[in-house]
Amino acid sequence: MPENKPKRAMLNTTINEEVLNGFREYCKTINCPMNTVLETFMAQFANGEFSFKLKRNRMELDIEE
């Protein structure tokens, strides 16, 4: 019987080059694919597990326990 794999979609967006390079390098350092980190982040954000506070010229991340 075939596995029920989730449908895959492409994400195409611009990202600050320094941020992307730092993210890419850290993912390599921890030996974790970038898409795995992004999917986990997006799922937790969509489920309300944490939130962003956007302020003038900066962002804050709130993680409630």
C-alpha positions in Angstrom: 0.0 0.0 0.0 1.5 3.4 -0.9 2.3 5.9 1.9 0.2 9.0 2.3 2.8 11.6 1.8 1.8 15.3 2.4 1.5 17.4 -0.8 4.6 19.5 -1.4 4.5 23.2 -2.5 7.3 25.6 -3.5 8.0 28.7 -1.4 9.5 31.5 -3.5 10.2 34.7 -1.7 13.0 37.2 -1.2 15.0 37.1 2.1 17.8 39.3 3.4 21.0 37.7 2.0 22.9 37.8 5.3 20.0 36.3 7.2 19.6 33.5 4.6 23.4 32.8 4.6 23.4 32.6 8.4 20.4 30.3 8.4 21.9 28.1 5.8 25.2 27.8 7.6 23.5 27.1 11.0 21.3 24.4 9.4 24.5 22.8 8.0 26.1 23.0 11.4 23.3 21.2 13.1 22.9 18.8 10.1 19.2 19.7 9.6 17.7 20.5 6.2 16.5 24.1 5.9 13.1 23.0 4.7 12.6 20.9 7.9 13.3 24.0 10.1 11.1 26.2 8.0 8.2 23.7 8.0 8.4 23.3 11.8 8.6 27.0 12.3 5.6 27.7 10.1 3.5 24.9 11.6 4.2 26.1 15.2 3.5 29.8 14.2 0.2 28.8 12.4 -0.8 26.8 15.5 -0.3 29.9 17.7 2.6 28.3 19.7 4.4 31.6 19.5 4.0 35.1 18.1 5.9 38.0 16.7 5.8 41.5 18.0 6.6 43.9 15.2 7.9 47.2 16.3 9.5 50.0 14.4 12.8 48.7 13.0 12.8 45.5 15.1 10.9 42.2 15.7 10.5 40.4 18.9 9.6 36.7 19.3 7.3 35.6 22.2 7.3 32.0 23.2 4.8 31.2 26.0 5.4 28.1 28.1 
